[in-house]
Amino acid sequence: MTKRPKVSSSQGNHNDDYRKRQEAEIQRRFVDLQFKRSELEEQLKIVNEVLFSLGREMEDHFSYDQFYK
């Protein structure tokens, strides 16, 4: 069994502060990415609606052309 080196109180506090800042940064990035994902999902929903509408217009146009030719 190996012994862990003793860490001074100030060094331990520094390590705790570093860990807390690191965790806060990870949490911030996580929330930021969730927000970006929500925005992209909303944009994708709009794109899908437009594509569906365009597809219907193309079908109507094709049917019209077939009917009058």
N, C-alpha and C positions, 0 to 999 in steps of 0.2 A: 504494500500500500504506500502510495507516495503522498507526501504532505503538500498541501497547497501553501504557496508563499503567503505570508501575512501582508495584508493590504492596509495602508494607513487610512484613517477616517476620511481625510480630505480626498484621497485617491478613490476611495469607495464612493464618496458623494459625486465625484467627477464622473465615474463610470455610470452611476445611476442617472445623473443628468443627461449624459450622452445617450443612454438607452431610452430614456423618456422622450428626448428630442427625436430620436430615430423612429420610435413608435408613433409619435405625433405626425411626423412627416409621412410615414407609410399610411396612416389613417387619412391624412389630407389628400394624398394621391388617390387612395381608394375611393373617397367621396367624389373627387374630381372626375375620375373615370366613370363612376356610376352616372354622374350628371351628363357627361359626354355621350354615354351609351343611350340614355333617355332621349337626348336630342337627336342622335342618329336614328333611333327607332322611329321617332316621329317623322323625320325626313324620309325614311324608307317607306313609311305608311303612305305619305303624300305621293311619292314616286310610284308606288304600286297602284294607287288610285288613278293617277294620270295615265299610266300604261294601260290599265284596264279600260279606261274611257277611250283612249286612242285606239285600242284594239277593236272596240265596238264600232267606232267611227269607220275604221278600215273595213270591217265586215259589212257595214251598211253601204259604204261606197262600192265595194265589190258586188254586193247584191244589186245595187242600183244599176251598175254598168252591165251586169248580166241580163237584167230585166229589159233594158232599153236598147240592147244591141241585137 
